[in-house]
Amino acid sequence: MKVYTKTGDKGSTSLCGPERALKDDIRIRSYGTVDELSSILGWCRAVIKDEILDKLIGDIQRQLFVLGTDLATPETGKKRRASRISAADVERLEKEIDHYQEQIPPLKHFLLPSGCELACRFHMSRVVCRRAERRVVSLSQGSEINPVAMRYLNRLSDLMFVLARYANLKIASVSEEVL
């Protein structure tokens, strides 16, 4: 099977289903940013030494694939059954936030995104996650989407912030730089 199909040579791409959209359509930009986030998380995994944390990030990458499919599948028509991100996925993120937050001191100041390499990569994933969230909000203004998608991205960016702090304080023993 060839990687190139030539069907997108004129600036459109297929959605999940029979529909096509321009490559700069907000739907495409939304799930494209989710894909970008997954790639950055893969970059995080390249330096993670902890098996449990690596598994968590791998699981999140798989969930982001589901989220991308969710966003690529218009709610209208629903002839095709698509995987959807769920409230249970959001709850798992909340449990992970609580777990890692218990291991670091309470936040008392605004922090600069800095520190060890892994923390900086988590900060990059956090800001890309926030961009994905903004794009999904824009998509929701003109299209019906799974409302859990926005909640998931909101929690995920929180987890990335907590993991950046965790990486600095518990993995690398780097002090946090405050504003």
C-alpha positions in Angstrom: 0.0 0.0 0.0 1.4 3.4 -1.0 1.6 6.2 1.5 0.5 8.8 -1.0 -3.0 8.7 -2.6 -2.9 12.0 -4.5 -6.5 12.6 -3.4 -5.4 15.6 -1.3 -3.4 17.3 -4.0 -6.0 20.0 -4.4 -6.2 21.0 -0.8 -8.9 18.7 0.6 -8.9 15.6 2.8 -11.3 12.9 3.8 -13.1 12.9 7.1 -14.2 9.7 8.8 -17.1 8.9 6.4 -17.9 10.0 2.9 -17.3 13.7 3.5 -14.3 15.8 2.5 -13.0 19.1 3.9 -10.4 21.7 3.0 -7.1 21.0 4.8 -7.4 24.4 6.5 -10.9 23.7 7.8 -11.2 24.2 11.6 -12.1 20.5 12.0 -8.9 19.4 10.3 -6.9 22.0 12.3 -8.5 20.7 15.5 -7.6 17.0 15.0 -4.3 18.0 13.4 -3.3 19.8 16.5 -4.3 16.7 18.5 -2.0 14.7 16.3 0.8 17.3 16.9 0.2 16.9 20.6 0.6 13.1 20.4 3.9 13.6 18.5 5.2 15.8 21.3 4.2 13.2 23.8 6.1 10.7 21.8 9.1 13.1 22.1 8.5 13.1 25.9 8.6 9.3 25.9 12.0 9.3 24.2 13.6 10.6 27.5 11.2 9.0 30.1 13.0 6.3 32.2 10.1 5.5 34.5 8.0 2.5 33.1 4.8 3.6 34.8 5.0 7.2 33.5 6.0 5.9 30.0 2.9 3.6 30.0 0.7 6.5 31.1 1.9 8.7 28.2 1.5 5.8 25.8 -2.0 5.3 26.9 -2.7 9.1 26.5 -1.3 8.9 23.0 -3.8 6.1 22.2 -6.6 8.2 23.7 -5.5 11.1 21.5 -5.8 8.9 18.5 -9.4 8.1 19.6 -10.0 11.9 20.1 -8.7 12.6 16.7 -11.1 10.1 15.2 -13.9 11.6 17.3 -13.1 15.0 15.9 -12.8 13.8 12.3 -16.2 12.2 12.5 -19.0 14.7 12.1 -21.8 14.2 14.6 -24.4 14.8 11.9 -25.6 11.7 10.2 -23.8 9.3 12.6 -24.1 6.5 10.1 -20.7 5.3 11.0 -19.9 4.3 14.6 -16.8 6.1 15.6 -14.8 5.7 18.8 -15.5 8.6 21.1 -13.5 10.0 24.0 -15.6 9.4 27.2 -16.2 10.8 30.6 -14.3 7.8 32.0 -11.2 9.0 30.0 -11.6 12.4 31.7 -11.9 10.7 35.1 -8.7 8.8 34.5 -6.8 12.0 33.8 -8.2 13.5 37.0 -7.0 10.5 39.0 -3.5 10.8 37.4 -3.4 14.5 38.2 -4.3 13.8 41.8 -1.7 11.0 42.0 1.2 13.1 40.7 0.1 16.3 42.5 0.2 14.4 45.9 3.9 13.8 45.3 4.9 17.5 44.8 4.5 20.5 47.0 1.5 22.8 46.6 1.9 25.5 44.0 2.3 29.0 45.5 3.6 31.1 42.6 3.3 31.4 38.9 6.1 29.3 37.3 8.2 29.9 34.2 8.1 26.9 31.8 11.6 25.7 32.4 13.7 23.1 34.2 14.9 19.7 33.1 14.5 18.4 29.5 11.5 16.3 30.3 9.7 19.1 32.1 10.3 21.4 29.2 8.9 18.8 26.8 5.8 18.4 29.1 5.4 22.2 29.0 5.5 22.1 25.2 2.8 19.4 25.2 0.8 21.6 27.6 0.8 24.6 25.3 0.0 22.5 22.2 -2.8 20.9 24.2 -4.2 24.4 25.0 -4.0 25.3 21.3 -5.9 22.1 20.5 -8.5 23.0 23.1 -8.9 26.5 21.6 -9.4 24.9 18.1 -11.9 22.4 19.4 -13.8 25.3 21.0 -13.8 27.1 17.7 -15.0 23.9 16.0 -17.8 23.6 18.5 -19.2 27.0 17.5 -20.2 25.9 14.1 -20.4 22.1 14.4 -21.9 19.6 16.8 -19.1 17.8 18.5 -18.7 15.4 21.4 -18.7 17.8 24.4 -16.3 15.5 26.3 -13.6 16.4 23.9 -13.1 19.9 25.4 -13.2 18.5 29.0 -10.6 15.9 28.0 -8.2 18.5 26.6 -8.7 20.8 29.5 -7.7 18.1 32.0 -4.9 16.8 29.8 -3.2 20.2 29.8 -3.6 20.3 33.6 -1.9 16.9 33.8 0.9 18.1 31.5 1.5 21.0 33.9 1.6 18.7 36.9 3.9 16.2 35.1 6.3 19.1 34.2 6.5 20.0 37.9 6.8 16.3 38.9 9.7 15.9 36.4 11.5 18.9 37.8 11.0 18.2 41.4 11.0 14.4 41.7 12.9 13.1 38.7 15.5 15.7 38.1 15.6 17.5 41.5 15.5 20.9 39.7 14.0 23.8 41.5 11.2 25.6 39.8 11.7 29.1 38.6 9.0 31.5 39.7 7.9 34.7 37.9 
